[in-house]
Amino acid sequence: MLLDFTSLAGRAPSVAAGHDLPSCLRVEARMSLAVGLEAGRLRVTDRHEAGAFRFRMPRRTPDAIEALMVNVAGGLAGGDRLSLMARAGEGASLVIGSAAAERIYRSGGDTTRISIALAVEPGARLVWVPAETVIHRGARLTREFSLSVAPDARLLAGEMVQLGRVASGERFTAGTWRDLWRVRIGERLVLAEAFHLEGEQAQAVGNPGGLAGHAFLGTLLLAMPGAGERLPAMRAALTGEPGVHAGATSHSGLVLARFLSSDDVALRRAFLAALRVAAGADLPLSRLLLLQEMSNRGLS
């Protein structure tokens, strides 16, 4: 049988230069993962994957289940959507990371939307630390983070962001980046934060009152009983790396740390050092993160 590809090509949606793909070709990914204790054993109680993202689980121990997010589409662009919901059931432990950095490509006008919802039930532990997000010049990105933590549970969440493909000389001088964070401990809203960059960004990113020209950013959040007791050690870890501007604060059972740097290796070292302190002996870390920490120790 012969196929006439010339006739099929006439039916394909056209994409003009500088425009996004049609909605029928966009990534629409939905992921959910829940773990819990059943008869005293730690198990995956719910798992759902739709679209271009998958979970891979390299390690299951009696102490924690580890899941890595994999984007088989190789990045996100204008109009793509990702929704992730993860839950650690009562007394259970879950560690979520990603296999590689997530790239947000230049948009022709549509917005890439990412929604992250994490829930940690009584006595449970959840660690969410993916690889960095690289936001290309001209990208349009909106992310929403909704974190719900039981008063006696433990949550450690962290992320790193790179503005532009710095190694290639690209800077994030135009585009949109919006972040919305909501953190609840029990029924109480303890953090509500909005971050917004839009339009021509060269002045805002370079302004001393803004990002002061730094292209690498990090956020680390610890919610647990007595979290404030780890604040001094976390601050010491933050200031131990030259070239990194960082600070941390504590309130209502929450510690929040932020990092800025023009050196990705220095920021990663400070981030991993503070992450190690925040985790202490209470929270498990991804083996992939620990390998990155060992690698960064050897970099000059």
Backbone torsions as a table, in degrees:
resi	resn	phi	psi	omega
1	MET	NA	135.7	178.9
2	LEU	-105.6	140.0	177.5
3	LEU	-108.3	134.2	177.8
4	ASP	-92.5	93.4	-177.1
5	PHE	-70.1	-20.5	178.7
6	THR	-67.3	-36.5	178.6
7	SER	-73.5	-35.8	178.1
8	LEU	-66.9	-36.1	-178.9
9	ALA	-63.2	-30.8	-179.7
10	GLY	-67.3	-21.1	-179.8
11	ARG	-90.7	-12.8	-176.9
12	ALA	-69.6	141.8	178.0
13	PRO	-65.9	134.6	-179.6
14	SER	-83.3	145.7	179.5
15	VAL	-126.9	111.3	179.0
16	ALA	-75.9	154.7	179.1
17	ALA	-59.1	135.4	178.2
18	GLY	83.3	5.6	178.9
19	HIS	-114.7	157.7	178.4
20	ASP	-80.2	160.7	176.0
21	LEU	-67.0	157.0	176.6
22	PRO	-60.5	156.5	-176.6
23	SER	-59.8	-28.7	-179.1
24	CYS	-68.1	-16.8	-179.8
25	LEU	-106.6	4.2	-176.8
26	ARG	-84.6	157.0	176.6
27	VAL	-76.4	128.4	174.5
28	GLU	-128.6	88.9	-171.9
29	ALA	-105.9	135.2	177.1
30	ARG	-132.3	128.1	-178.6
31	MET	-132.1	141.8	171.9
32	SER	-145.0	143.8	-179.0
33	LEU	-148.3	131.7	176.9
34	ALA	-134.9	141.0	175.7
35	VAL	-125.7	153.0	-179.5
36	GLY	-160.6	174.2	177.3
37	LEU	-99.1	126.1	176.1
38	GLU	-126.9	118.2	-176.9
39	ALA	55.1	36.7	176.8
40	GLY	81.5	0.4	-179.0
41	ARG	-110.8	141.5	179.7
42	LEU	-79.3	125.2	-176.4
43	ARG	-139.8	158.5	167.9
44	VAL	-79.5	118.8	-177.3
45	THR	-98.6	-18.2	177.1
46	ASP	-156.1	137.5	178.1
47	ARG	-150.2	127.3	179.9
48	HIS	-141.5	135.1	179.0
49	GLU	-138.1	126.3	176.3
50	ALA	-140.7	135.0	-178.2
51	GLY	97.0	-151.3	-169.0
52	ALA	-88.6	0.4	-177.3
53	PHE	-107.6	146.6	178.6
54	ARG	-136.8	155.5	169.8
55	PHE	-97.1	137.8	169.3
56	ARG	-124.1	136.4	-172.3
57	MET	-119.9	92.6	-175.9
58	PRO	-77.7	-16.7	-174.6
59	ARG	-145.7	130.6	169.7
60	ARG	-132.0	118.6	178.3
61	THR	-124.8	170.4	175.6
62	PRO	-62.7	-17.3	-175.6
63	ASP	-94.4	-31.7	-175.2
64	ALA	-161.9	151.8	169.8
65	ILE	-104.5	129.9	179.6
66	GLU	-108.1	133.4	178.9
67	ALA	-129.9	134.2	175.7
68	LEU	-110.3	132.2	175.4
69	MET	-84.9	134.6	179.8
70	VAL	-126.6	126.6	176.6
71	ASN	-99.5	104.8	-177.3
72	VAL	-76.3	-8.6	177.8
73	ALA	-85.2	-11.5	175.4
74	GLY	77.9	27.8	178.0
75	GLY	133.3	175.6	179.9
76	LEU	-127.8	148.3	-179.5
77	ALA	-137.8	-176.5	-175.6
78	GLY	-56.6	127.2	-179.1
79	GLY	95.2	-14.1	177.4
80	ASP	-72.3	150.7	-179.8
81	ARG	-136.7	139.8	175.5
82	LEU	-134.3	129.3	175.8
83	SER	-125.0	124.4	179.7
84	LEU	-125.3	128.1	173.4
85	MET	-124.2	128.5	179.6
86	ALA	-134.3	141.3	-177.7
87	ARG	-139.0	131.1	170.2
88	ALA	-102.1	112.0	-178.7
89	GLY	-70.1	173.2	-174.5
90	GLU	-52.0	122.3	177.8
91	GLY	76.7	0.5	-175.6
92	ALA	-95.0	165.5	-179.6
93	SER	-131.8	132.8	-178.1
94	LEU	-137.5	134.2	176.9
95	VAL	-120.6	124.2	-178.6
96	ILE	-121.4	129.8	175.1
97	GLY	-138.5	-163.6	176.8
98	SER	-139.3	153.8	-174.5
99	ALA	-76.5	-23.3	-177.1
100	ALA	-157.4	167.8	176.6
101	ALA	-62.2	146.8	177.1
102	GLU	-98.6	125.7	-179.7
103	ARG	-101.8	134.3	175.2
104	ILE	-109.9	108.4	-171.5
105	TYR	-83.7	166.0	179.6
106	ARG	-56.6	140.0	-177.9
107	SER	-106.2	147.7	172.2
108	GLY	-89.2	2.8	179.1
109	GLY	148.5	-30.5	-180.0
110	ASP	-81.7	158.8	-176.2
111	THR	-103.4	136.1	169.9
112	THR	-81.8	128.8	-175.9
113	ARG	-121.3	129.0	179.2
114	ILE	-126.5	129.9	178.9
115	SER	-124.2	123.8	-179.4
116	ILE	-119.7	122.2	177.0
117	ALA	-124.9	119.1	-179.5
118	LEU	-119.5	135.1	178.7
119	ALA	-129.8	132.8	-179.3
120	VAL	-125.8	112.6	-174.9
121	GLU	-84.0	172.0	-174.9
122	PRO	-50.7	131.9	177.1
123	GLY	71.9	5.1	-176.4
124	ALA	-94.0	167.0	177.6
125	ARG	-132.0	137.1	177.3
126	LEU	-141.2	129.0	176.6
127	VAL	-118.7	123.7	179.4
128	TRP	-124.9	102.0	-179.2
129	VAL	-140.4	86.9	177.4
130	PRO	-78.4	171.3	171.8
131	ALA	-67.9	170.6	-173.1
132	GLU	-66.1	157.4	173.2
133	THR	-103.4	127.2	179.6
134	VAL	-105.2	115.2	-178.0
135	ILE	-100.4	110.8	-177.9
136	HIS	-73.1	155.8	175.5
137	ARG	-59.8	132.7	-179.3
138	GLY	87.9	-0.1	177.9
139	ALA	-72.9	156.0	174.1
140	ARG	-127.4	109.8	-171.8
141	LEU	-129.8	130.5	172.1
142	THR	-126.4	126.1	179.6
143	ARG	-125.6	142.2	176.0
144	GLU	-126.4	128.4	178.9
145	PHE	-116.4	122.9	176.9
146	SER	-123.4	111.1	-175.2
147	LEU	-117.6	126.8	-179.5
148	SER	-124.5	122.0	-172.9
149	VAL	-128.1	128.1	173.7
150	ALA	-65.8	150.5	-175.4
151	PRO	-56.0	-31.2	-179.1
152	ASP	-103.6	11.0	179.9
153	ALA	-91.1	175.3	-179.0
154	ARG	-131.9	127.6	177.3
155	LEU	-130.5	131.6	173.0
156	LEU	-126.5	116.2	-178.0
157	ALA	-127.4	134.5	-179.8
158	GLY	-151.7	155.6	178.0
159	GLU	-158.3	157.6	174.8
160	MET	-125.8	144.8	-179.0
161	VAL	-127.9	137.9	174.5
162	GLN	-117.5	125.2	-179.5
163	LEU	-94.2	107.9	-179.6
164	GLY	86.7	162.5	175.7
165	ARG	-88.4	83.0	-169.8
166	VAL	-60.6	-40.9	-178.6
167	ALA	-62.2	-24.4	178.6
168	SER	-95.2	3.8	-179.9
169	GLY	85.4	6.5	-179.3
170	GLU	-86.8	135.7	176.2
171	ARG	-117.1	152.6	179.1
172	PHE	-82.1	77.1	-176.7
173	THR	-96.3	-6.8	177.5
174	ALA	-154.8	144.7	179.8
175	GLY	140.1	-170.0	-179.1
176	THR	-136.9	134.4	174.2
177	TRP	-140.5	118.9	178.0
178	ARG	-125.3	131.5	173.6
179	ASP	-124.3	138.2	175.8
180	LEU	-129.5	119.5	179.8
181	TRP	-112.5	135.4	172.5
182	ARG	-135.4	122.3	180.0
183	VAL	-125.4	126.7	177.1
184	ARG	-119.9	133.3	171.1
185	ILE	-111.8	113.3	-169.6
186	GLY	66.0	-130.0	178.4
187	GLU	-94.8	0.3	-173.0
188	ARG	-97.1	129.1	173.9
189	LEU	-80.0	113.8	-175.1
190	VAL	-106.5	-14.3	177.8
191	LEU	-147.8	126.2	173.5
192	ALA	-136.0	113.4	-172.0
193	GLU	-140.4	139.9	176.1
194	ALA	-128.6	134.2	178.3
195	PHE	-124.0	136.4	-172.9
196	HIS	-147.7	120.0	169.4
197	LEU	-123.0	134.4	-178.5
198	GLU	-152.3	147.6	175.4
199	GLY	82.9	-146.1	178.6
200	GLU	-74.3	116.3	-168.1
201	GLN	-101.6	-4.5	-174.5
202	ALA	-56.8	-43.3	-178.4
203	GLN	-71.2	-45.3	-177.6
204	ALA	-65.1	-43.2	-178.8
205	VAL	-69.2	-35.6	-177.6
206	GLY	-86.2	-12.1	-177.2
207	ASN	-67.8	134.9	178.2
208	PRO	-59.1	-26.4	177.3
209	GLY	-84.2	-3.1	176.9
210	GLY	-109.9	-113.8	-179.6
211	LEU	-96.2	-1.0	175.5
212	ALA	53.8	34.4	176.9
213	GLY	81.8	1.6	-178.1
214	HIS	-81.0	133.9	-177.4
215	ALA	-100.3	-7.4	-176.4
216	PHE	-119.8	128.2	-176.0
217	LEU	-130.5	153.4	177.2
218	GLY	-143.9	150.1	176.2
219	THR	-133.9	136.9	178.2
220	LEU	-136.9	129.8	-175.4
221	LEU	-132.7	128.4	178.6
222	LEU	-124.2	123.8	177.1
223	ALA	-126.2	117.5	-179.8
224	MET	-172.0	162.8	174.6
225	PRO	-60.7	130.2	179.5
226	GLY	73.7	21.7	-178.6
227	ALA	-58.0	-36.6	-178.1
228	GLY	-61.2	-21.9	179.4
229	GLU	-67.5	-19.7	179.5
230	ARG	-92.5	-2.6	-177.0
231	LEU	-60.2	-47.8	-179.2
232	PRO	-59.0	-42.6	180.0
233	ALA	-68.4	-34.9	177.4
234	MET	-67.2	-41.3	177.8
235	ARG	-62.5	-39.1	177.9
236	ALA	-63.5	-39.3	178.3
237	ALA	-67.3	-36.0	-179.1
238	LEU	-65.1	-38.1	-174.8
239	THR	-90.1	2.3	-176.2
240	GLY	-83.6	-4.5	-176.7
241	GLU	-116.6	116.7	178.9
242	PRO	-60.2	143.5	177.2
243	GLY	86.7	3.2	179.0
244	VAL	-113.8	126.1	174.9
245	HIS	-100.9	121.0	-173.4
246	ALA	-149.0	160.6	176.4
247	GLY	-157.9	160.0	-179.0
248	ALA	-145.6	149.4	178.1
249	THR	-141.9	164.4	-176.9
250	SER	-138.8	138.4	171.5
251	HIS	-165.2	147.0	172.3
252	SER	52.7	40.2	178.6
253	GLY	78.3	16.9	-176.7
254	LEU	-129.3	137.3	170.8
255	VAL	-117.6	128.8	-179.9
256	LEU	-123.2	125.7	178.9
257	ALA	-123.1	143.7	178.4
258	ARG	-130.9	146.9	-175.5
259	PHE	-129.6	146.8	171.1
260	LEU	-139.5	140.7	176.6
261	SER	-162.8	158.4	171.0
262	SER	-98.8	1.9	-177.6
263	ASP	-122.7	113.0	-176.4
264	ASP	-66.3	-36.0	179.7
265	VAL	-66.6	-43.9	179.0
266	ALA	-63.0	-42.9	179.8
267	LEU	-64.2	-41.3	-179.3
268	ARG	-64.6	-38.8	177.8
269	ARG	-62.7	-47.4	-179.9
270	ALA	-63.6	-41.0	-179.9
271	PHE	-61.7	-48.6	-178.5
272	LEU	-67.5	-34.4	177.7
273	ALA	-65.8	-45.1	178.4
274	ALA	-67.3	-35.2	177.9
275	LEU	-62.8	-42.8	179.0
276	ARG	-61.1	-43.1	179.1
277	VAL	-65.3	-44.1	-179.2
278	ALA	-62.4	-38.9	-179.1
279	ALA	-69.3	-38.7	-178.9
280	GLY	54.2	-142.2	177.5
281	ALA	-98.2	2.8	-173.2
282	ASP	-93.6	-24.9	-171.1
283	LEU	-125.2	132.1	179.0
284	PRO	-78.4	149.4	177.2
285	LEU	-116.7	154.8	178.9
286	SER	-64.8	140.3	175.5
287	ARG	-61.7	-34.1	178.7
288	LEU	-63.5	-40.5	177.0
289	LEU	-64.4	-40.9	-179.7
290	LEU	-65.3	-36.0	175.6
291	LEU	-66.3	-37.8	176.4
292	GLN	-64.4	-38.6	178.6
293	GLU	-62.3	-44.2	178.6
294	MET	-62.9	-38.6	179.9
295	SER	-65.9	-42.3	-178.1
296	ASN	-70.0	-27.9	176.1
297	ARG	-63.3	-29.2	-178.4
298	GLY	-88.8	-4.4	179.9
299	LEU	-88.5	140.1	178.7
300	SER	-95.0	NA	NA
